[in-house]
């Protein structure tokens, strides 16, 4: 019964993310608003669903939803993943909106001509981005796995997968049983 305007008790959950433990019902103002979850994604129009056993509601549009495409690419380029310097949120939005990039692999097919045609992209910036993309090809397997943005696979699990399989081809061909041999990989992660 969490409502907009409530006073809540929070605690640290996981590394740093705060978790609402309870509302302080005696502190509830007279005028509060009920929280209504939308039935469809405001970006793609896809249905919103809550997976059994999870608190989170998610758009079911997958990469058909431009917001999810943008976030997937932004995550892939982030400092903790492939660390692609110069590929920030605004540029990712432009690349997706202009339909130059639909998934992280498309980044590696970009040309200087395509980049210079974008708003606020000078030839030097385009060249620097292409160099950063080239440099990112030398990343570690663990960073690459983390950059893929697989649900439930954080940095620690990505490191464990990289140590266990050592090569992307071995990981790609692994079945669920093999994945369950990796430290911190349970049935939920193995099923992803």
Order of alpha helices (4+ residues) and beta strands (2+ residues): beta-beta-beta-beta-beta-beta-alpha-alpha-alpha-alpha-alpha-alpha-alpha-alpha-alpha
